Amino acid sequence: MMHHRNPKRLRLGALVVITMLLTTVMSSFDINGLLYRTSILSYPEHQPFDGTVNPVKKTPNWVGLSSAKYDNAYNQLSSSDFIDLPYYNPSELQTSTDNLIWGNTAHDKIRNAKITYSVPYMGNYTFDGKEHGGSHPAIDMKMPEGTPVYSVANGTVVKSTQQSSGFGNHIVVMHNNFPSLDNQNKKGTIYASYSHMSDLYVDTGDVVSKGGKIGLSGSSGTATTAHLHFQMDNDDAPWSPYWPFTWSEVQEAGLNFFSAVNAGLGQANATQVTINPMKYVQKYMDDSNFNEEDFVVEEVDEEPEVVASSYVTETEVVEEVVEEVVEEIVKEVVEEIVEEIVKEEAKLQFVVEVDDNYLLNFGGNYSLHLRDQYGDNARSLFKGDLTFTSDRGYFMPKFTILNYKSFDKSGSHESKFKDLRKTGKDRFEITYNNEVYYSDWFEIIDEEFKFTDVPDSHKYANAIYGLVEKDVINGYSDGSFGLHKPVNRVEAIKFILEGIDSKIYKGNTPFNDVEKNSWYLNYLYTAYKKNIVNGNPDGSFRPGDNINLAEFLKILFNGMDIKIDKKVKVSPYSDVNVNDWFAPYISYAKEIGIIDTNTNKIYPSKAMTRGEVADAIYKVIDL
């Protein structure tokens, strides 16, 4: 982040936009490979369904919490610092913080909910509070490290795993013969998962009761702050916790993890196999046996409770006393600080996302975001131009002068390096209104990069590594390039447009089989706009169909605006007739030597592989 912090504002509002959790695995392996559902036939049966309880009982009163306590662990806070878990109300979560008034009881209640439910079901990381605004298949609940977590219903633990990446320490509880969210008379199996925990109190095969303590919240795995990733999958999910896309799909879409979630990559699939967890819990809520034991904060050395099978109800007297204490503290804190902050205007700040390392010969992606001190989109505050360059001169960004139009509607600018010149540590330098800001440091390193399936001796090696260096193509998370993997129609369009460094336009196509949130939409729209491609008579485009040599060459030459003589006098290959629609493209490709010239047949209808596509594009660029 590149800005000066205001602690009091941060503690009251900006927490909702703190860069938080990552619920994906590291880029070295596929997300969906984390957990494949194992056989559950031998697991013991649990008690029948008898309602639900919240996964967490108490969360901090973020509005009244002092900045000194924001990062405190659960056992470092007092009982007066907590309130009941806020009600999950999607319509309230969408409320802009601009419309919330500090000190207004109703507004502070909404603000607490927005901070607690930092990412709603099927939400995104723009922190707009909107459900179905992305493809995050769970609800992320911000809470202190060590907050007790409870099973929301009777169930059997089918997974209790500790790991250093991805979902971190997580638990999956199977709930058999449970009502569905939409129809209480329709029964099935549901899998509730609790991720990024610090401590796990149950093991695989344990039977848990509704409200039984199963562990403590944390920030294990790929997470940057303490929170609970609370998710529910139905029996159609192939694994639990389910994740809607793989790292390979992210790379193929030309996105990073955050932009993939924000773009809703895989949302349709996630919607089919996951359930809105808090909506389900609140629908079947039964608090009659809910244990309020940790209304008073537990000590660190308390003996872990493996499974809670009985419950103690807090007396009404204690409830009244605590409510009075909490109300008084909130009132005092708000009165003390509201005069200092209520009139403070939003201030423009810069957030730069960079990788820890970049390879000297291959570069990579970076992004710049315009944000205010609350983390909200601040594009409207940006006036004039800024310079965006290297601090030490070790690299050159693709764009060094940015203006209002350089940022999309969300206030973000994503790009790639134009040139990495020298190894060593460097960082971005931003100059705006005569003030200078800096990004985090990153390392430019010089390491030889090789795909596991592309040795230097391979006939396509020069083409593949040449295009990687130009940042036109990349490989898969397992280190391979996928030489022999077929290429579909939209993948080919992306390869070609990136290869010729075409400007990419935003818009919708007229094709009836292309979804508006598809990763390839802008590439396909660009190709359509430039008359590189058109659809089928039935109005479809069939984006997932494998592309053959004839189709590929037509798109390639049309994309490069090469004028080709449509009259072919001599068949270039025995399986290409001079009257075939693709004969001119095959003939020209043979003439310039981008396809095999030492063969009798070329097989124009054969699906193109990634290696063949890379070789053809590279040869055309080289020519």
Secondary structure, 3 states (H helix, E strand, C coil): CECCCCHHHHHHCHHHHCCCCCCCCCCCCCHHHCCCCCCCCCCCCCCCCCCECCCCCEEECCCCCCHHHCCCCHHHCCHHHEEECCCCCHHHHCCCHHHCCCCCHHHHHHHHHHHHCCECCCECCCCCCCCCCCCECCEEEECCCCCEEECCCCEEEEEEECCCCCCCEEEEEEEEEEECCCCCCCEEEEEEEEEEEEEECCCCCCEECCCCEEEEEECCCCCCCCEEEEEEEECCCCCCCCCCCCHHHHHHCCCCHHHHHHHCCCHHHHHHHEECHHHHHHHCECHHHCCCHHHCCCCCCCCCCCCCCCCCCCCHHHHHHHHHHHHHHHHHHHHHHHHHHCCCCCCCEEEEECCCEEECCCECEEEEEEECCCCCECHHHCCCCEEEEECCCCEEECCCEECHHHCCCCCEEEEEEEEECCCEEECEEEEECCEEEECCCEEEECCCCCCCCCCCCCCCHHHHHHHHHCCCCCCCCCCCCCCCCECEHHHHHHHHHHHCCCCCCCCCCCCCCCCCCCCCHHHHHHHHHCCCCCCCCCCCCCCCCECEHHHHHHHHHHHCCCCCCCCCCCCCCCCCCCCCCCHHHHHHHHHHCCCCCCCCCCCCCCECEHHHHHHHHHHHHHC
